[in-house]
């Protein structure tokens, strides 16, 4: 799912959890992966930067990154995906 915004807008953790990975991918650009205690894996992509290191414990609503247009992006937006038990879940079910 893509959410439009402005370069540098704050990106927030949608769950409490642990940052299991941060990095760069040709498609996702700068990304963050958040693992929750209940098993969701949330991936945030196309960020201009991360505000948290791998291994950090985060709380819902904490700023974890900044919106950007890195990777295979044609404009500034946040790509967010949620997986549970290896299956993709519609992120809107959580909002």
Buried (B, 14 or more C-beta within 10 A) or exposed (E): EEBEBEEEBEBEBBBBBBBBEBEEBEEBBBBBBBBBEEEBBBBBBBBBBBBBEEEBEBEEEBEBBBBBBBBEBEEBBBBBBBBBEEEEBEBEEEE
